């Protein structure tokens, strides 16, 4: 018996692949075609079969190694064995990731017998105790994805050949959970909380959360985990707008209205939404369709003694500055008197949250799903800005736009912010 090395075969490209599974140990007897290791590249997963029959002397790789063509996998003491097709393990040529059914990552559709796989069938194979069972048929890529998400494969409905679980089945399962508001079933390790007794460090007070606080916490967590959220920032010169707003104070006082900056932001936002209709749209519950709305209802976050509330102003694009100011005043009073109705809180297309009175240069507002975007307003600052070859003090307004990256890309978000900024910088454009 001669000792030879087993090298990594040609993987079809020059890129290295990661070792995600090892099917043999030193001292194991293998026959030609038996799986040695499982590799995963950016495109596929595959088993590397043994090109020789014999006894493994030394394993040269471990889990997590990156290898490519020519790298040594193991040393093997070769034994002469007459060629026989009856001693080779059954291959699953229908598998999407070319994984043999008796590896540690892929349970067989039919349990192998001693006659088929020889000495390998008598050796215990490492399994994933959470996800593996003899009834589950899935490749290593799928099993790795399930482990990362904390999903039990027993709960997945298979749609692949021979009842095989494929990646699409995992995605479908996740979408179903998200649409069913059961986000706690996904990645429970990320949501787990550590129970710490803080009283050991000093005196503490413990109060139960109100029902409103519980609902807010649950809703924010669901929105954060279900939405790939991105935030873009911009700074707008509103010097001319502020001069115009102050010029209207007498008329506003005559109407008994407090004319803040928010009605102008509402009007400019409505105009930008008409030019960028995706920002007032909604993704369907099955994530297969986008619903465009032909109305512009904007929610405005109001701080009350009981927490933040988001009443909705309807048909903002059809109202004047004074109409919006008056309606906003009424909704603010109703919010603080706890007299809002369900109609005051529903059917919003877009949300604005103004934290300018609390200082700060910017923040990342959480999208109010199923809306696709939210606009955050921070504190106004007077800054020196370069204009006409000299510095001038200008009134600058920070904007923070968070959007759902499933449907809105950064270029679209940039255009929306540009359109909105141009209307705030030159209030005359609101008349166009």
Long-range contacts (C-beta under 8 A, 24 or more apart in sequence): 1-54, 1-55, 1-77, 1-78, 1-79, 2-77, 2-78, 3-57, 3-75, 3-76, 3-77, 3-78, 4-52, 4-75, 4-76, 4-78, 5-72, 5-74, 5-75, 5-76, 6-36, 6-50, 6-51, 6-52, 6-72, 6-73, 6-74, 6-75, 6-76, 7-69, 7-70, 7-71, 7-72, 7-73, 8-48, 8-67, 8-68, 8-69, 8-70, 8-71, 8-72, 8-73, 9-48, 9-51, 9-69, 10-69, 11-39, 11-41, 11-46, 11-68, 11-69, 13-41, 14-68, 14-69, 15-41, 15-42, 15-68, 16-41, 16-66, 16-67, 16-68, 17-41, 17-46, 17-66, 17-67, 17-68, 18-64, 18-65, 18-66, 19-61, 19-62, 19-63, 19-64, 19-65, 19-66, 19-67, 20-45, 20-63, 20-105, 20-140, 20-144, 21-63, 21-103, 21-104, 21-105, 21-140, 22-59, 22-61, 22-62, 22-63, 22-104, 23-47, 23-103, 23-104, 23-125, 24-56, 24-59, 24-74, 25-56, 25-59, 26-56, 26-57, 26-58, 26-59, 27-55, 27-56, 28-55, 28-56, 28-119, 28-120, 28-123, 29-54, 29-55, 29-56, 29-118, 29-119, 29-120, 30-54, 30-55, 30-56, 30-76, 30-119, 30-120, 31-81, 31-87, 31-88, 31-118, 31-119, 31-120, 32-81, 32-88, 33-88, 33-89, 33-91, 34-89, 34-117, 34-120, 35-89, 35-100, 35-102, 35-103, 36-73, 36-74, 37-61, 37-73, 38-99, 38-103, 38-104, 38-105, 38-140, 39-67, 40-140, 40-141, 40-144, 44-97, 44-98, 44-141, 45-97, 45-98, 45-99, 45-139, 45-140, 45-141, 46-97, 46-98, 46-99, 47-98, 47-99, 47-100, 47-103, 48-73, 49-100, 50-76, 52-76, 52-78, 53-78, 53-79, 53-81, 54-78, 54-79, 55-79, 86-115, 87-116, 87-118, 89-116, 89-117, 89-120, 90-116, 92-162, 94-161, 94-162, 94-164, 95-139, 95-161, 95-164, 96-139, 96-160, 96-161, 96-164, 96-166, 97-139, 97-140, 97-141, 97-142, 99-139, 99-140, 101-137, 103-140, 104-128, 105-138, 105-139, 105-140, 105-143, 105-144, 106-137, 106-138, 106-139, 106-140, 106-143, 107-132, 107-133, 107-134, 107-135, 107-136, 107-137, 107-138, 108-134, 108-137, 109-137, 109-162, 109-163, 136-165, 137-162, 137-163, 137-164, 137-165, 138-164, 138-165, 138-166, 139-164, 139-166, 141-167, 142-166, 142-167, 142-169, 142-170, 145-170, 146-170, 148-187, 149-174, 149-186, 149-187, 150-186, 150-187, 150-188, 150-189, 150-190, 151-185, 151-186, 175-286, 175-287, 178-222, 178-225, 178-226, 179-285, 179-286, 179-287, 181-222, 183-221, 183-222, 183-225, 183-226, 186-225, 187-225, 191-221, 210-306, 212-306, 212-307, 213-307, 216-307, 216-308, 220-366, 222-369, 223-366, 223-367, 223-368, 223-369, 224-366, 226-369, 227-367, 227-369, 227-404, 227-406, 228-404, 228-405, 228-406, 229-364, 229-366, 229-367, 229-402, 229-403, 229-404, 229-405, 230-402, 230-403, 230-405, 230-410, 230-413, 231-364, 231-365, 231-400, 231-401, 231-402, 231-403, 232-400, 232-401, 232-403, 232-410, 232-413, 232-414, 232-417, 233-362, 233-398, 233-399, 233-400, 233-401, 234-398, 234-399, 234-401, 234-417, 234-421, 235-396, 235-397, 235-398, 235-399, 236-396, 236-397, 236-399, 236-420, 236-421, 236-424, 236-425, 237-385, 237-394, 237-395, 237-396, 237-397, 237-425, 238-380, 238-395, 238-396, 238-397, 238-424, 238-425, 239-394, 239-395, 240-425, 240-426, 240-427, 241-424, 241-425, 241-427, 242-395, 244-427, 248-321, 251-322, 252-322, 252-325, 255-322, 255-326, 257-322, 257-325, 257-326, 257-329, 258-325, 258-329, 259-321, 259-322, 259-325, 260-325, 260-328, 261-354, 261-356, 261-380, 261-397, 262-300, 262-328, 262-352, 262-354, 263-321, 263-322, 263-324, 263-325, 263-328, 264-321, 264-424, 264-427, 265-352, 265-354, 265-375, 265-377, 265-424, 266-298, 266-300, 266-313, 266-316, 266-324, 266-328, 266-352, 267-316, 267-317, 267-319, 267-321, 267-324, 267-430, 268-420, 268-423, 268-424, 268-430, 269-298, 269-316, 269-350, 269-352, 269-375, 269-420, 270-296, 270-298, 270-316, 270-317, 271-317, 271-419, 271-423, 271-429, 271-430, 272-416, 272-419, 272-420, 272-423, 273-298, 273-317, 273-349, 273-350, 274-317, 275-419, 276-412, 276-415, 276-416, 276-419, 278-372, 278-407, 278-408, 278-412, 279-350, 279-372, 279-373, 279-403, 279-408, 279-412, 279-416, 280-349, 280-350, 280-371, 280-372, 281-349, 281-372, 281-407, 282-349, 282-370, 282-371, 282-372, 283-370, 283-372, 283-404, 283-406, 283-407, 287-406, 290-407, 293-349, 295-349, 296-349, 296-350, 297-347, 297-348, 297-349, 297-350, 298-348, 298-349, 298-350, 298-351, 298-352, 299-348, 299-350, 299-351, 299-352, 299-368, 300-328, 300-331, 300-351, 300-352, 300-353, 300-354, 301-351, 301-352, 301-353, 301-354, 302-331, 302-332, 302-335, 302-336, 304-335, 304-336, 304-338, 305-336, 306-338, 308-353, 309-335, 309-340, 309-345, 310-345, 310-348, 310-351, 310-368, 311-335, 311-340, 311-344, 311-345, 312-344, 312-345, 312-346, 312-347, 312-348, 314-347, 350-374, 350-375, 351-375, 352-376, 352-377, 353-377, 355-379, 356-380, 361-398, 362-398, 362-400, 363-400, 364-400, 364-402, 365-400, 365-402, 366-402, 367-402, 367-403, 367-404, 369-404, 372-403, 372-404, 372-407, 372-408, 373-401, 373-402, 373-403, 373-404, 373-408, 373-413, 373-416, 374-401, 374-402, 374-403, 375-399, 375-400, 375-401, 375-420, 376-400, 376-401, 376-402, 397-424
